[in-house]
Amino acid sequence: EAFSVKNKAPAEVQITAEQLLREAKERELELLPPPPKQKITDEEELNDYKLKKRKGFEDNIRKNRTVISNWIKYAQWEESLKEIQRARSIYERALDVDHRNITLWLKYAEMEMKSRQVNHARNIWDRAITILPRVNQFWYKYTYMEEMLGNVAGCRQVFERWMEWEPEEQAWHSYINFELRYKEVDKGRTIYERYILLFNWIKYARFEEKHGYIAHGRKVYERAVEFFGEDHVDENLFVAFAKFEETQKEFERVRVIYKYALDRIPKHQAQELFKYYTMFEKKFGDRRGIEDVIVSKRRFQYEEEVKANPHNYDAWFDYLRLVENDADPDTVREVYERAIANMPPIQEKRHWKRYIYLWINYALYEELEVKDPERTRQVYQASLDLIPHKKFTFAKMWLLYAQFEIRQKNLQGARRVMGTAIGKCPKNKLLKGYIELELQLREFDRCRKLYEKYLEFSPENCTTWIKFAELETILGDTERARGIFELAIGQPRLDMPEVLWKSYIDFEIEQEEYGNTRNLYKRLLQRTQHVKVWISYAKFELSIDSPDRLQKCRQIFEEANKSLRNCEEKEERLMLLESWSDFEKEFGSDSTMERVRKLLPEKVKKRRKLTAEDGSDAGWEEYYDYIFPEDAANQPNLKLLAMAKMWKRQQVVEPTEEDAENAPMDAESHRLLLFDVFWSDRMRQRDDRLLLCVSGQSFPHICNKHTRQTVRF
């Protein structure tokens, strides 16, 4: 009842478990006063102290046997009391618990060494390296102990036992350095012989070099190169070999080593090799040597590019350009053969355009650099056999082949090549090139036959007709040239008829056949009423030295103006009148100039409704139209419109541009504006109802055909 809780209501301040734990943790940090120092004055107190401490250690061990730190603390405490036998017993008991604990073995052996118990220490090290042979720390400490004791033979024996396990590289160096400390160079060499089979040949060679055995060092490098072979070449090995020879002043040997390595090491693994080779050439080589290094590096880069993508023809071009400058013909041919072996996978001309230039460059190289005509001919023939002529061809290849045969003075062979080309795949460029070839040879009869073949193949080609006629003109056969022009303009379909007619007219003008020229202009105007033809006709009449040339020129302008009156393109008619005006300014009088000026149109801004593709309203746009006085004279109502505008300007003081933009539009202005819009759509209709509109009266419903809306004036 004394411990019964009378008030079972919850406390006002609740304490959580988290708060309890936090307070407990905070109180752990409070510093407790240190225990009082105990002074031992006699042996009995000492024994009590030892008994108490041992009991504490034993209790800790009994609680958790696997915590090795408790065992080590226990043993070290016994060691501090010079109780070596007890400490040894504790270590042995600990090893029974965990014999693979490295720290335990090290502390045990160190205790024996500090106690100068050498045999005990050897026993412990032997047991340790037997149980854990891969722990290098045991071997290092064991050999160090034996060497410190002066037991060289025993130390060597331990090293030999260690090397049987083929440890890491540093262990071998420790063994070699041990032998070198006692001047045993031969034994050190023997260890290196075993060592290089597992690790580094370079350090063996440097060992020989360091001790003055240069021939032995070179032999080690040579053995290393032979040992690794071409499949497992190491870049660092060749760099070290080259540096070794460089220190011996054997510069030619260095170059041979670098070049040998660069020919065998993959390009992406040879960066350091290139770096050291370049540095060597800069120090001991000439300009040619440095260039060779750079060229070699670029060659390797190109090799990597073409291996990654054999159809990268630009990389092949760069590679070939490089080898052509420095390599021998056989090497260049080999690269060319590798390049042309990569045919485009698709038979489409766009994929072959870059590829065919490999063949062209190959043929030009054989002809110009190697000067081997027979091999050049074989290259051309092989390329032409490769091209699928039924799908597409390359006229450039045929023409280059024919030009090569001409340079070899084999005219018959060149004609045979071009004949084969035209027979297999006739095309404009081939026929044109063949004609130019015969023209250079002054074989005009052959040129005529070729032009005839050309025109049979492509009768619509105006350029061919013109060139054929020019040839006959040059040869002095004007009638034949005129006949060719007549045949040309009689063709039903031409690609550039205006150029052909101009050439024919220029031909007649050169022959001073002015009557024929006039007839040509008249025939041409029967086919087309283009304003440029009329202007050219007028300029032709003006250029003739005759007394009535001005009258004839003016007459042509008159006819042109009448002819173009019904032309839909008003800009052409304006162009004619402007040209006529320029003529009158230069050659006419005031009266003629005034007459032409009255014919010039008035430029008027108009608006029209736009319709979108789906038929919806797209708004309005402004455009400029030309009103010609001659057309206005035939339409009296236009004069009425002009008079209405003049009357409006007389009634109102002319405002400024800013006022005109900002001022509101009155009823009369609005009526006149609507009248202008309406009249622009119906300017060709003659309707007396317009008089009513101008006088201010309204007439019923005029329907706009575009907007379908009713407009009332």
C-alpha angles and dihedrals in degrees: 000000000000090000097042117120111238099184109050095174117119116268119255092238113045119210116211128209089245090058092050092052092048092051091048090052092049092051091053088065093058110110114243118211112262117254115261118268113257120214117204111213105171142024094258092059088047092054090048090051092049092047091051094048094045090049089053093049092047091049090052092049091047091052094052118006095179096064099098093188089069090055093047093049090049093050094045090051091053089046090053088056090051089246092140094159092053092045089050089052091050092051091050091050089049092051089055087058098045116002092172096062107117096198091054093056092046094051091046093051094043090053091054092047092049088050089050091239094145098170091048089050092050089050091052093047091049091051091046097050090045093053097035108024094161094061101099093192092070092052094047093051093043093052091043091053093050092048092048088052089053092243096140095164091049091048091051089049091053090049090051091051088049095049090054087071091055095232128190124299096265092059090059090049090052090053092047092047089049090056092044091053087062093043093250097146095157091053089048089053090051090053090050090053088059092039099054092059087065106028142358127006091181095066090050090054091047089050090057092045092049092055092046099256096132096161090050090049092051090048091052091054092048091049089050093053090048092045096054095040124190096304098060103032114163119213094208092054092058093044090053091045091051093048089050091054091044091058088052090053091242095141097163090052088052092054092048091050093050094047092046090052095045091054092055109031118085110257097240090054097050101073095110090044091056090047095054093040090054092048090050093051091048090054102040109008136080130241092275091055093052091049090051090055093051092046091050091051092050091048090055091049092052091047090056092048096051091045091053092048116011091185093059094110094178089062089050090052092052091046093050092047089054097049093044090062097051114011131083120256094258092056092046091049090050091054091046091051091050090049098049090046088072099081118183109264094224126059096227121122095229089062092049099049095089095035095057091059088066088064092045093051090045092054093045091049092053092047103041105027106028094026094216107146096180093053090046089054090051091052092052092046093048092050092050091048089053099051114090096232094182090065101031141333140200113238089191090065094052092046094048090050092051092046089050091054090051090052087053088052091244098134094162091054092050092052090047090053093050092044090053090048094052091045095050102038117002113198136157097255093051094050092045092049092048091051092050089049092054091044090057088051090049092236096147097167090056089048090055091051091047092050089052090052090046093053091047088054096043113014093166093063105108093186090062093051090049094048091048091052091046089053091054090046091053089049089052098245099127095165090056090048091049090050091052090052091049091051090048097052089047093062113113094222128034131169097215109015094163091059091048094051091047091052091049091049092047089050092055091046090053089051088049090234095146094167091056089047092054090049090051091051091049092048090048092049089054087061100040136014095202114157093229090060091054092047091048090049091052093048089050092055090046091053094056114096100233134123095242097045094112092051092049092047091050090047091054090051089051092051091046092051091052092046094049094045091096094041115127093214103075091183089068091054090048090051090053093050092048090051089048089049091052089050093051092047090057103036108010137082132245092267094052091045091051091049092054091044090057089055093056113106131239117245111230129184113224139175130226135184119251124215123201123229092261091053096256124134112273098181131247134305133199122231139168123248131186122228113199118208092225090058091045091054089061090051111057093185089070088063089053090054091051091050091051091053091048091051090051092052091051093052097053128049108246107258127210121262092255092050091047091055096047102036117099116246115251125217095263093051090047090051092050092047092052088047091055092050092047093045094051089065095044104033092127096052121094108216126161089206089081089073088063090051093053094049090057098255121126130227123203126275120328108191118215107225094212103048099026088224127134115244122200122191 
